[in-house]
Amino acid sequence: MTTFTLDLGEILLCEFNIEDAGDIYRISSEPEVASFLPDWKSTMEQRLDWVTNYEIPANKEFLLAEEAADEHLKLGIIDKESGRFIGWCCTGIKDELPAPNREVMYAVSAEFTGRGYTTLAVKGLSRYLFEEKKADILNAIALETNPASNRVIEKSGFRFLRKVVLEGGKYNHYVRMAVS
């Protein structure tokens, strides 16, 4: 079976596989990532269970769908030069936002920040969602206290919409429309 991959030049976006569980666990445990994405924190056993029984099957379902509906897609970011798993770029429905509420989210290991990889990943996933999955609008949120994430979103073609309070945090809410 072939693995879904988007080749974005310096990086690849690849659907999660079981071997990624350790890297996802390691990166989600980094203080910089855990502080902004506490829901990704887990034990190694939980992460392996989630990847195996939820994330991989959900990816397959998303990839088989003609349009992006309620499904989720979680892709690993792979550094082409080293072959290392360095983060993830995902899409799913953000229930706390008004419809249409398909969100793009991401995280990259601290070792690989500042290289433009996250922006490249967000742009690549957004293009795929618009061109292949017929999405009309995408959302992204970033904590007001996370200037790096806000910059990634802005550099990826999203425009600021409003400030929102979600899950007890103050976020900037951005949107990006499909180009007709």
N, C-alpha and C positions, 0 to 999 in steps of 0.2 A: 504494500500500500504506500502511495506517495504521500509525503508530508506537504501541506500547504505552506508555501513560502513566497514572500514578496522580497525581491532583490532591490534594495534601495541604494546601491553603490557601496558605501563603506560598511553598511550593516544589512542584515537580513532580518525580516520578521517571519518567524516560524511558529506554527501551532505548537502548543505545549505537548511534551511527551513525558513519560514517566521519569526518564533520566533528569529532567529539569527540576524535579521536586527539591533536590538538595540545594540547587542554586537559588531557587525561589525562596526557600527557607532562609538561606544565608543572607540574601539581599534584603528580605523583609525584616531581618533582625538587625540590620545596620541602623544605628541611631537616627541618621538623617532620614531614612525611609520610614522607620517605625513611628517617628514623631508626626509625620504627615499622613501616613496610611496605617493607623493602628489596626484596622480590620484585617490586614494582611498578616499580622503577627500570629504565629501558631507554633505548635510543637512540630518536630520533623514528621512524626507519625500522622498528625492531622493533615499536614501539607501533602504527604504522599497519598492519603485517603482522598483528599479533595481533588488533587490532580487526576488520580486514577478513576475515581467514581463520579466526579461531577464536571470538572473542567474539560477533560478530553472528550467525554460524550457531548457536552454542550457545544464545544467547538465543531464537532462533526455535524451536529444538527444545524448550526449556523451556516456552515459552509455548503450544506445541501440545499438550504432554503434559497429560493429565487430572489427574495427581497429580505432586507433586515427588518424583522418584526420584533418579537420579544426576546429573541435569543441573544446569547452573549458569545463573544469571541475573545479569547485570551492568547496573545502571541508573545513569544519570547523575542527579545532583541539580542541578536548575535553579532558580535564584532567579527567582521570577515577576516581581518588580518590575523587575529589570534584564535578564532573559532570559539571564543568564550561566550557563554550566556551572561549578558551584562544587565538585563532588566526586562521589562515587559511593557507592552502597549496593548490596551484592551478597549473593548466597546461593549456597552450594555445599556439597559434602560435604568435611568436614575429616577426612581419613583418620586423623590422629593421635588423634582422640577416639573413644571407644567408641560403637557404634551405639545409638540413632539419632543420627547425627552431622551433621545439616544445620546449617550455620553461617550466621550473618548477620555481615557485616563492612562497613566503611565508611571513608571518608576525606573530609575537607573542607579546602579551601584555608584557610590561616591567616587570610586576609583575612575569612573568613566564620565563624570560630569564635566561640563565646560568644553566639550568637543563637538557639540552640535548634533550628537546622535539622537537625543530625545526629540528635538525639533524635526529631524529627518524622519523618525518613526511616526510622529503624530501626523505629519504631512502625508506620508505614504499610506497610513491606515485611513486617513480621511479621504484621500483620492480613491482608494479601493471601495470604501463605503458609498461614495457618490457615484462612481462609474459602474461598479459591479453589483451593488446591493440596493441601488435606487434610493438611497437616503436623500432627503431634501434639505435637512437641517441637522447639524451636529451641535452638541453642547460640550462645554468643558468648564470645570470649576477649579479654583485654586484658593487656598486660604490666603487672606489678606497678608498674613505674616510669612508667606512663602514667595518672595520676589522672583526667585529663579523659575518657579513653576509658572507664575504669571507671564514672565518673559517668553518661555517656551510656547505658551498658548498664543500670545500675540504674534510671535514670529511665525507661527503655523497658520496664520491667516484668519484667526478668530477675532471677532470684535467684541469689546466690552458691552454687556447688556445692562447689568444691574448688580447691586450688592444683595446678597441673600444670607440668611442665617439658616444653616442646616446642621443637624446633629450637634447643636450647641456651639458650632464654630461660625465665624464670619468669613464668607467666601465672596470672591469676585466670580460672576457668572458671565461666560462668554458664549457666543454662537458663531457658527460658520454656515453659510448657505451654499447649496450646490450652485454651480455656474450653469446657466441654461444655454 
